[in-house]
């Protein structure tokens, strides 16, 4: 029997749901001293905002949970994968239905791991989770999510293939953490890398959202006044305000770090090295594979020019997709870490190209209220010729430059595919709070998030409100901050739902995503109807008034009988209409297209 002791994660989770009165009773029974009138209304409003904060956090927690599923699968960490499920959680796979963490650990180990923890050398298994549409129920205890998966399958000297999957999942808040309660695996496309070919399934799956609901990711709920209002002291309210302020700030910080990391990828695409370097702190470092460590903005900029030149050639592709980004903000609010996948395709038309997939474990620092990259540590997993694919070709990671040597040698020595390496997680298992379990001989991660993110001190907030009037003003500002964080997820839902509806040729649903019917909205023509529109890597900026947002997202299209790829970017705008977010505009700029295994990309003019 595969067993694993569980403990609660070492992260304080604040939740106010339907049982608000019980939570208030636990806070104490001191006599109420009210500095000013209107305290009862403040108490009710505080409970409402705590409830909304819990649901706003839930969206991010669920995304971290599902992205972690992908990260564990890629490295064959089967025990941690099974631990992500609820006590009675069920997964529906092609091999059958499996219920509960114990059953799933056995299935993953025996069927996917072939009896071993981790992956055998020569095997490739990225399951890159993308395109979330997540909605949280009014009670804050259940949620649903739709996802795409890009899978790279096969082995060196054996076979190579792509696969696409749609997940329609359910989640439950159990034992103080979010878990997968039901996972539904639905094959969407698959194809051998060589000879080329693509099989697209009829996926027309039921949606858990509508065009009207997708822009409201957290359902509203009405809370009645707690029965023990008179027992709440003003000091306790001040304490709860501080917890609420820290939670709202943490969400804002996470949004900023996500935008920072995803923006880094867009600048990298265009070889805008000055812009890339300016994202780093003054003492920031860059470590790309085995090239060594470059320290300081000037060294980073010069290193990137040395590696890849400056500016794109007219017939050049240099896409670096930032995917499945898992962000954790330190308790002190001054530093953060993120893990994600980088999938890149690069080359010159007529001269050859290559695929590369790897993992990044980056660190960030907040300076004068602005988040900056403190370190990029990228681990290439597989590097292969575009036309040959990973069954026939595997390139080593480049070593240190002779022309411009690094400031320090690489921090780790390792080999890339077909060899196996396990970049360490900066965080513990999302559900159990225990260290990630690697194959024998691989050191474990730290036991909890707090010990991996630097200082355990709590982030400072402004001095608490001193009277009821000031309380009202502060709560209004906190409400704006929480709504702004939810707006990020609403905008991501909208652009991702656009891709799903486009896949299914649902014109009415597409139109329903917009505040007004767009002038040039159309469906794919018959020849390209079987096309998957995968939207990833959003950079979403919410306006100060919280009423509008700008959106930049990448699209990777897959389709055609021979397996055609096309890449581009969406530029758009969303607005808030009566509490629901809608798209106002969305424009596609295609950058290149090519067959799966024939490097002759049609490169569009870039701006």
C-alpha positions in Angstrom: 0.0 0.0 0.0 1.3 3.4 -0.9 0.8 5.7 2.1 1.8 9.2 2.9 1.1 11.1 6.1 -0.6 14.4 5.6 -0.3 17.6 7.4 -2.0 21.0 6.9 0.1 23.4 4.8 2.0 26.0 6.9 0.0 28.9 5.4 -2.7 30.7 7.2 -6.0 30.5 5.2 -8.7 33.0 6.1 -12.2 31.8 5.1 -15.5 33.3 5.8 -18.3 31.4 4.1 -21.9 30.6 5.0 -20.9 29.9 8.6 -19.9 33.5 9.4 -21.5 33.6 12.8 -19.4 30.7 14.1 -16.2 32.3 12.9 -17.1 35.5 14.7 -17.8 33.6 17.9 -14.3 32.2 17.8 -12.8 35.7 17.8 -13.6 36.5 21.5 -16.3 37.9 23.7 -14.9 41.2 24.9 -17.3 44.1 25.5 -18.0 46.3 22.6 -16.6 49.9 22.7 -17.6 51.7 19.6 -15.4 54.8 18.6 -18.2 56.3 16.5 -21.5 55.3 15.0 -22.1 52.8 12.3 -20.0 50.0 13.8 -22.7 47.3 13.2 -22.7 48.1 9.5 -18.9 47.9 9.4 -19.0 44.4 11.0 -21.4 43.1 8.4 -19.3 44.7 5.6 -16.1 43.2 7.0 -17.7 39.7 6.9 -18.8 40.3 3.3 -15.3 41.4 2.2 -13.7 38.4 4.0 -16.0 36.2 2.1 -15.1 37.8 -1.2 -11.4 37.6 -0.4 -11.7 33.9 0.2 -13.4 33.4 -3.2 -10.8 35.6 -5.0 -8.0 33.6 -3.4 -9.8 30.4 -4.4 -9.4 31.2 -8.1 -5.6 31.6 -7.7 -5.3 28.6 -5.4 -7.1 26.4 -7.9 -4.9 27.5 -10.7 -1.8 26.8 -8.6 -3.3 23.4 -7.8 -3.9 22.4 -11.4 -0.6 23.8 -12.6 1.1 21.8 -9.9 -0.7 18.7 -11.3 1.1 19.4 -14.6 4.5 20.0 -13.0 4.3 16.8 -11.0 3.2 14.8 -14.1 6.1 16.1 -16.2 8.6 14.7 -13.8 6.8 11.5 -13.0 6.1 12.5 -9.3 3.2 10.2 -9.1 2.7 10.2 -5.3 2.4 14.0 -5.2 0.0 13.9 -8.2 -2.3 11.6 -6.4 -2.2 13.7 -3.2 -3.9 16.6 -5.1 -7.3 14.8 -5.0 -10.0 15.1 -2.4 -10.8 12.1 0.0 -13.5 10.9 -2.4 -12.1 12.6 -5.5 -12.4 10.8 -8.8 -10.5 10.9 -12.1 -12.1 9.7 -15.3 -9.3 8.5 -17.6 -9.3 6.4 -20.8 -8.1 3.5 -18.6 -11.1 3.8 -16.3 -12.3 5.7 -13.2 -10.1 5.9 -10.1 -11.3 7.2 -6.8 -9.4 8.6 -3.8 -5.7 9.6 -3.5 -4.5 6.0 -2.7 -6.1 4.5 -5.8 -4.8 7.3 -7.9 -1.2 7.0 -6.6 -1.3 3.3 -7.5 -2.7 4.0 -11.0 -0.1 6.7 -11.7 2.8 4.6 -10.4 1.9 1.4 -12.2 0.3 2.6 -15.4 2.0 5.9 -16.1 5.3 5.4 -14.2 5.7 1.7 -15.3 6.4 0.8 -11.7 8.9 3.5 -10.8 8.7 7.0 -9.3 10.1 9.5 -11.7 10.7 9.0 -15.4 13.1 6.6 -17.0 16.0 8.2 -19.0 15.1 8.7 -22.6 11.4 9.4 -21.8 9.6 12.7 -22.3 6.3 13.5 -20.6 5.5 17.2 -20.4 1.8 17.8 -19.7 1.6 21.5 -20.0 -1.6 22.9 -18.4 -3.0 26.0 -20.1 -6.1 28.1 -20.8 -8.0 28.0 -17.5 -11.6 29.1 -17.2 -12.3 28.9 -13.4 -15.5 29.8 -11.6 -16.2 29.7 -7.9 -19.6 28.9 -6.4 -21.4 31.4 -4.1 -20.7 29.3 -1.0 -16.9 29.4 -1.6 -16.6 25.7 -1.1 -16.9 24.3 -4.6 -15.5 25.4 -8.0 -15.2 24.3 -11.6 -12.5 24.7 -14.2 -11.9 24.0 -17.9 -8.3 23.5 -19.2 -6.3 22.6 -22.2 -3.2 20.4 -22.0 -0.3 20.3 -24.5 1.5 17.0 -24.1 4.8 16.0 -25.6 5.1 12.2 -25.6 7.6 9.6 -26.6 11.2 8.5 -26.1 14.6 9.0 -27.6 15.2 6.4 -30.3 11.5 5.4 -30.2 8.5 7.6 -31.0 7.5 11.2 -30.7 4.0 12.6 -30.7 1.9 15.6 -29.7 -1.4 15.2 -27.8 -4.0 17.7 -26.8 -6.5 17.2 -23.9 -9.5 19.1 -22.6 -10.2 18.8 -18.8 -13.5 19.7 -17.3 -12.9 19.5 -13.5 -14.6 20.1 -10.2 -12.9 21.3 -7.0 -13.8 21.3 -3.3 -12.5 23.2 -0.3 -11.7 20.3 2.1 -9.7 20.4 5.3 -8.8 24.1 4.7 -7.3 23.6 1.2 -8.6 23.3 -2.4 -8.5 19.8 -3.9 -9.6 18.1 -7.1 -12.9 16.5 -6.5 -13.5 15.3 -10.1 -11.2 15.3 -13.1 -12.6 14.5 -16.6 -10.0 13.7 -19.3 -11.1 14.3 -22.9 -8.8 13.6 -25.8 -8.8 16.5 -28.3 -6.1 15.8 -30.8 -3.1 13.6 -31.2 -0.5 13.0 -33.9 2.9 11.4 -34.7 5.7 13.8 -35.2 7.1 11.9 -38.2 5.6 11.0 -40.5 3.2 13.9 -39.9 -0.4 13.4 -39.2 -3.0 14.7 -36.8 -6.2 13.1 -35.5 -8.8 15.5 -34.0 -11.5 14.1 -31.9 -15.1 15.5 -31.7 -14.8 17.2 -28.3 -18.0 19.2 -28.2 -18.1 18.9 -24.4 -20.6 20.6 -22.1 -19.4 23.9 -20.7 -19.6 24.7 -17.0 -19.9 28.4 -18.0 -21.9 30.6 -20.3 -21.0 33.7 -22.3 -22.9 35.6 -19.6 -21.3 34.0 -16.6 -17.7 33.6 -17.6 -17.0 37.3 -16.8 -18.2 36.8 -13.2 -15.7 34.2 -11.9 -16.9 34.4 -8.3 -20.6 34.0 -7.7 -22.2 36.6 -5.4 -23.6 35.6 -2.0 -25.7 37.5 0.5 -24.5 37.2 4.1 -26.9 37.9 7.0 -25.6 39.9 10.0 -23.7 37.7 12.5 -25.7 37.0 15.6 -22.9 38.1 18.0 -22.3 41.7 16.7 -22.3 43.1 20.2 -19.5 40.8 21.3 -17.1 42.2 18.7 -14.6 44.7 20.1 -13.2 47.5 18.0 -9.7 46.1 18.6 -10.7 42.8 17.1 -12.2 44.5 14.1 -8.9 46.4 13.6 -7.0 43.1 13.8 -9.3 41.5 11.2 -8.9 44.6 9.0 -5.1 44.0 9.0 -5.6 40.4 7.9 -7.9 41.5 5.2 -5.5 44.2 4.0 -2.6 41.7 3.8 -4.7 39.2 1.9 -5.8 41.9 -0.6 -2.2 43.1 -1.1 -1.0 39.5 -1.6 -3.4 39.1 -4.5 -2.3 42.3 -6.1 1.3 41.3 -5.7 0.7 38.0 -7.3 -1.0 39.7 -10.3 2.0 42.0 -10.6 4.5 39.1 -10.6 2.4 37.1 -13.2 2.4 40.1 -15.5 6.1 40.6 -14.9 7.1 37.0 -15.8 4.8 36.9 -18.8 6.0 40.3 -20.0 9.6 39.0 -19.8 8.6 36.3 -22.3 7.2 38.8 -24.8 10.3 41.0 -24.7 12.4 37.9 -25.1 10.5 37.0 -28.2 11.5 40.2 -29.9 15.1 40.2 -28.6 14.4 43.5 -26.9 17.4 43.0 -24.5 17.3 46.5 -23.0 13.7 45.9 -22.0 14.5 42.5 -20.7 17.4 43.7 -18.6 15.3 46.6 -17.2 12.9 44.0 -15.6 15.7 42.9 -13.3 16.7 44.4 -10.0 20.1 46.1 -9.9 21.7 43.0 -8.4 19.6 40.6 -10.4 21.0 37.4 -12.0 20.4 35.4 -15.1 21.2 31.7 -15.4 20.1 30.0 -18.6 20.9 26.3 -18.5 24.6 25.6 -18.2 25.8 29.0 -19.5 26.7 30.2 -16.0 25.4 33.1 -13.9 25.4 36.7 -15.1 24.9 39.4 -12.4 23.7 42.9 -12.9 21.6 44.5 -15.7 24.5 45.4 -18.0 26.0 41.9 -17.8 22.6 40.4 -18.4 22.0 42.6 -21.5 25.5 41.9 -22.9 25.1 38.1 -22.3 21.8 38.0 -24.2 23.2 39.9 -27.2 26.2 37.5 -27.2 23.9 34.4 -27.1 21.3 35.5 -29.7 22.2 38.8 -31.4 20.0 41.8 -31.1 16.7 42.4 -32.8 14.7 39.9 -35.0 15.6 39.1 -38.5 12.7 39.5 -40.9 12.4 35.7 -41.4 13.1 34.8 -37.8 10.9 33.0 -35.2 11.9 33.4 -31.6 8.8 32.5 -29.5 9.3 31.8 -25.7 6.0 30.8 -24.2 5.7 31.3 -20.4 3.3 28.6 -19.2 1.7 27.1 -16.0 3.2 29.8 -13.8 2.9 29.1 -10.1 3.6 32.2 -7.9 4.0 32.4 -4.2 4.4 35.7 -2.3 6.5 35.6 0.8 4.8 36.4 4.1 6.7 39.6 4.4 5.4 40.8 1.0 8.9 41.8 -0.2 10.0 38.7 -2.1 8.3 36.0 -4.3 9.1 32.9 -6.2 7.6 31.3 -9.3 7.8 28.0 -11.1 6.7 27.6 -14.7 7.3 26.0 -18.1 9.0 27.7 -21.0 8.1 26.2 -24.4 10.1 27.8 -27.2 10.4 27.5 -31.0 13.1 29.4 -32.8 14.9 29.5 -36.1 15.3 31.2 -39.5 13.1 30.5 -42.5 15.0 28.2 -44.8 17.8 27.6 -42.4 16.3 25.4 -39.8 14.6 25.7 -36.4 14.4 24.0 -33.1 12.0 23.1 -30.2 13.0 23.6 -26.6 11.1 22.9 -23.4 12.3 23.6 -19.9 11.4 24.7 -16.4 12.1 27.9 -14.6 12.4 28.6 -10.9 12.6 32.4 -10.5 12.8 34.8 -7.7 11.5 38.4 -7.4 11.9 41.4 -5.2 9.7 44.4 -4.5 11.5 47.7 -4.6 9.8 51.0 -4.0 6.5 49.3 -4.6 7.5 47.8 -7.9 8.2 44.1 -8.5 11.4 43.2 -10.3 13.1 40.0 -11.3 15.8 39.1 -8.8 16.9 35.9 -10.5 16.0 33.8 -13.5 17.0 30.2 -13.3 16.0 28.3 -16.3 16.5 24.5 -16.7 16.3 23.2 -20.3 14.6 19.8 -20.4 14.7 18.9 -24.1 16.3 20.6 -27.1 15.6 19.2 -30.5 15.7 19.9 -34.2 12.3 21.1 -35.4 12.1 18.8 -38.4 13.6 15.7 -36.7 11.7 15.8 -33.4 12.6 14.4 -30.0 12.6 10.7 -31.1 15.5 11.3 -33.5 17.4 14.3 -32.1 18.5 15.5 -28.7 20.9 18.4 -28.3 22.9 19.2 -25.2 22.5 22.5 -23.3 25.1 25.1 -24.4 27.9 25.7 -22.0 29.6 28.9 -20.9 30.4 31.5 -23.6 34.1 32.0 -24.4 33.4 35.3 -26.0 31.6 36.7 -22.9 32.3 34.5 -19.9 29.8 34.4 -17.0 30.4 36.1 -13.6 30.0 32.8 -11.9 29.8 29.2 -13.0 26.4 27.4 -13.3 25.0 26.5 -9.8 24.2 23.0 -10.9 25.7 20.4 -13.2 23.2 18.2 -15.1 22.4 16.7 -18.5 19.4 17.4 -20.6 17.2 14.9 -22.5 17.5 12.0 -23.0 19.0 12.2 -19.5 16.6 13.0 -16.6 17.0 15.9 -14.2 14.6 17.1 -11.4 14.7 20.9 -10.9 13.7 21.3 -7.2 10.3 22.8 -6.3 10.4 26.0 -4.2 7.2 24.9 -2.6 5.7 21.9 -0.8 2.8 19.8 -2.1 -0.2 22.1 -2.5 -2.6 19.8 -0.6 -0.5 17.9 2.1 2.1 20.6 2.9 4.7 17.9 2.8 8.0 17.9 0.8 7.7 16.8 -2.8 8.7 13.1 -3.1 11.4 12.6 -5.7 12.9 9.3 -6.8 15.5 7.7 -4.5 18.7 9.7 -4.3 17.1 13.1 -5.2 17.0 15.6 -2.3 13.5 16.7 -1.2 12.2 20.2 -1.2 11.6 22.2 2.0 8.7 21.2 4.2 6.6 24.3 3.8 6.2 27.5 1.9 7.3 29.8 4.7 10.8 28.2 4.9 11.3 28.5 1.1 10.4 32.1 0.7 12.9 33.9 2.9 11.7 35.9 5.9 8.8 34.6 8.0 7.9 38.1 9.2 4.4 39.3 8.3 3.9 42.0 5.7 3.4 45.4 7.2 0.2 47.3 6.5 -0.9 50.8 7.2 -2.0 51.7 10.7 -5.5 50.4 11.4 -8.5 52.7 11.1 -9.2 54.7 14.3 -12.9 55.3 14.0 -16.0 54.2 12.1 -15.6 56.8 9.4 -12.1 55.9 8.7 -13.0 52.2 8.7 -15.6 52.8 6.0 -13.1 54.5 3.8 -10.5 51.8 4.3 -13.0 49.0 3.5 -14.0 50.8 0.3 -10.3 50.7 -0.8 -10.0 47.0 0.1 -13.1 46.2 -1.8 -11.5 48.0 -4.9 -8.3 46.0 -4.5 -10.1 42.6 -4.2 -12.3 43.5 -7.2 -9.2 44.4 -9.2 -7.7 41.0 -8.5 -10.9 39.2 -9.6 -11.0 41.4 -12.7 -7.6 39.9 -13.8 -9.2 36.4 -13.6 -12.4 37.6 -15.3 -10.4 39.0 -18.2 -8.4 35.8 -18.5 -11.6 33.8 -18.4 -13.0 35.9 -21.3 -10.0 35.5 -23.7 -9.7 31.8 -22.9 -13.4 31.2 -23.4 -13.1 33.0 -26.7 -10.6 30.2 -27.8 -12.9 27.4 -26.6 -15.9 28.8 -28.3 -13.9 29.3 -31.5 -12.9 25.7 -31.4 -16.5 24.6 -31.3 -17.7 27.2 -33.9 -20.2 28.7 -31.4 -20.9 32.1 -33.0 -23.7 33.1 -30.6 -21.5 32.3 -27.6 -18.6 34.3 -29.1 -20.8 37.3 -29.6 -22.1 37.0 -26.0 -18.5 37.5 -24.7 -18.5 41.1 -26.1 -20.2 44.2 -24.7 -21.2 45.0 -28.3 -21.2 42.7 -31.3 -17.8 43.2 -32.9 -17.8 44.3 -36.6 -15.5 41.5 -37.9 -16.3 38.5 -35.8 -16.3 35.4 -37.9 -15.8 31.6 -37.6 -13.0 29.6 -39.2 -13.7 28.6 -42.8 -14.5 25.0 -43.7 -10.9 24.1 -44.6 -9.6 25.1 -41.2 -12.6 24.4 -39.0 -10.9 21.6 -37.1 -8.5 23.9 -35.4 -7.6 24.3 -31.7 -7.1 27.9 -30.5 -4.9 27.7 -27.4 -4.6 31.0 -25.5 -1.8 31.4 -23.0 0.5 33.8 -21.2 -1.8 36.7 -20.4 -0.6 40.2 -19.4 -3.6 41.9 -18.0 -3.5 45.5 -16.7 -6.6 46.7 -14.7 -7.3 50.5 -14.9 -7.0 52.4 -11.6 -10.8 52.9 -11.5 -11.3 49.1 -11.9 -13.7 49.6 -14.8 -11.6 48.5 -17.8 -8.6 46.3 -18.6 -6.1 45.8 -21.4 -5.3 42.3 -22.5 -2.3 40.8 -24.3 -2.3 37.0 -24.8 -0.6 34.5 -27.0 -2.4 32.1 -29.2 -1.0 28.8 -30.5 -3.3 27.2 -33.1 -3.1 23.5 -34.0 -5.0 22.0 -36.9 -5.1 20.6 -40.4 -4.7 17.1 -41.7 -0.9 17.2 -41.7 -0.6 19.0 -38.4 -0.3 22.8 -38.9 1.0 25.1 -36.2 0.4 28.9 -36.1 1.3 31.4 -33.5 0.3 35.0 -32.8 -0.9 37.4 -30.2 -4.3 38.8 -29.1 -4.5 42.5 -28.2 -7.8 43.4 -26.5 -9.7 45.4 -24.0 -12.3 44.4 -21.5 -14.8 46.5 -19.6 -17.0 46.0 -16.5 -20.7 46.4 -17.2 -23.0 46.2 -14.1 -20.6 43.8 -12.3 -19.9 41.5 -15.2 -16.8 41.8 -17.4 -17.1 41.7 -21.2 -14.7 41.9 -24.0 -14.8 45.3 -25.8 -12.3 44.3 -28.5 -9.9 41.5 -29.4 -7.6 41.5 -32.4 -5.3 38.7 -33.6 -1.9 39.4 -35.0 -0.4 36.3 -36.5 3.3 35.9 -36.3 4.2 32.6 -38.0 2.7 29.3 -39.2 4.4 26.0 -40.2 3.8 22.3 -40.5 4.6 20.2 -37.4 7.8 18.7 -38.8 8.7 21.0 -41.7 10.6 24.1 -40.9 9.4 26.5 -43.6 7.4 29.0 -41.5 5.4 31.8 -43.1 6.6 34.7 -41.0 4.4 37.8 -40.7 5.6 41.3 -40.4 6.1 42.0 -36.6 5.4 45.3 -34.8 
